[in-house]
Amino acid sequence: MAGEVSFDVVSDFDEQELRNALDQVRREVQQRFDFKGITVELTQAKGEITLLTDDEHRAAAIKDLIESKAIRRGLSLKVFDWGAVEPSGGNKVRQTITLRRGLPDDLARKLTKMIRDEFPKVKSQIQGEAIRVSGKSKDELQKVIVRLRGLDEAVPLQFENYR
């Protein structure tokens, strides 16, 4: 095992950065003229964000604000799964934004199969919501990272514990 090097493929985001981005959105909404007298409530729960506002146009404007602040904070837009805008009580609309975290099982299986097929010198195994990729050559592992970065998946991929 002395010659083995490995890394983990995960899908996660920095919760503190998300909280900071939402705080920036709240502050900007309070100061912008086009949001004067408009109800805007952003509530963050464990795995989702709930947006409550007056109409669909305001919800779309808030969505743009959230996305721009998230990009500035280094968050991927693939983290957000925007739900439908639904009517809520009192002439308001509600939108639920689910936060994607972790690799889904079908995607993890697809990625491990792709790694096994394209890189025979590298081993990959699923460990919970991550994939451990290991091999004897650092060059091979770096080729795997480059290949995985080139994929366009529904979740953002990060590479951790490279040793």
N, C-alpha and C positions, 0 to 999 in steps of 0.2 A: 504494500500500500504506500510505500515511501515515494514512488514515482507518480502516484495518482494526483491529478489536479481536477477541480470541479467548480461548478457554479450552480446557482438556483435560478430558474425562470419563474417569476412571480408576477401577479397583477395586483397592484396596490396603489394607494395615493396617500399623500400627507394630509391627515385630517386637520391639523392646525392651519395649514395653508388654505384649505377649503373654508374653514371658519373665518380666517382673515379676509378671504375674498368676499364672503357673504356679508361681513361687517362693512367692507368698502362699498358694496352695493347698497346696503341700508343707508349709509351716510350720503352717498350720491343721490339716492332717491329723495332724501330729506331736503337736499339743496337745489335740486333741479326744478326749474320753473314749470315744466310740463307735467310734473307730478304733484304740484301744489293741491292740497285738498283731496288727494287720492289715497285710498287705502292700499297699502302694500305690506303684507306680512310674510316674512320668510322664517319658517320654523324648521330647524334641523333636528332630525331624530337619528337613531342608530344607523339605519341604512337608507335613509331617504330625506328629501327636503320637500316641504309643502309650501307652495306659493299661493297666497290668497290676495286677489286684487279686484278692481272694479269691472274690467272687461277684457276681451281677448287681445285687443291691441296693446293694452298695458302689459299683459302677460308676455306678449312677444317682445316688447321693449325690455322687460326685466330679464327675459331669457338672453337677449343680446348683451345686456350688462353683465350678467353672471358669467357668460362665456368669455367676454373680454377680460374681466377681472381674473378669471381662472387661468387664462393663458398668461397673463402678466405674472401670476404667482407660480408658474411652472407646472400647472396641472393639465393633464390631457383632457380633451373634450370627450374622449371615449369613456370617461368615468361616468358621465351623465346619461341616463336613459330617460328621456323626456316623455312623460305620460300625456294623455289627452287632456285638453282644457275642458273641465266639467262645470256646469252651473252649480253654484252653491247658494245657500240661503241669503236673502237680503240683497238681491241684484248684484251679486258678486260671482266670481269664477275662481275655481281651485284647480291647481295643476300639481301633480305629484311627480317629483323627480327622483327616480331610483338611482342609487349610487352603486356602480359595479365594482366589486372587490373580489379577488380570487379568480383562479382559472376554472371555468366550467369543465365538467368531466369529459364531455365530448371534444372540446378544444384541446384539453390535455392529452387525450388519446391520439388525436390527429397530429399534434406537434411531436409526440414521442415517436409515432410511426414515421413521420417525415424525417426526423433526426436519424432514426435507425436506417432508413432506406438510403439517405443521401450521404451519411457519414458512418461507414461501417467500423471505424476505429474508435468510435465514441459510444458510451453507454448512457442511456437515459431511462429514468424511472420516475413514476408519479409518487409524490409524497404529500398527501393531503391536497392542499390547493396550490402546490408548487411542483415543479419538475426539477429533479437533480440530474445534471448532465456532468459526466466525468469521463476522463480519458488520460492517456499518458502524455499527450502532446498539447502544450498550451496553444500552439498554432492551430490545431484542429478545433479546439474549443473557441478560439477567436473567430474561426470561419463559421462555426455554428451560430455565434452571436450575430455576426454580420448577416447571415441568412435569415435568422429570426427577426432582425430589425427590418429587413426588406419586406416582411409579410404585412398584409393589411388586414388585421383581425379586428373583431368588435371590442376587444379589451386592450388596454395599454400593457405592454410587456416591459418588465424591468429585470435586470440581471444583478443578483446579489451573491455575496459570499464567494467571490472569485478567489480561489486559493489553490 
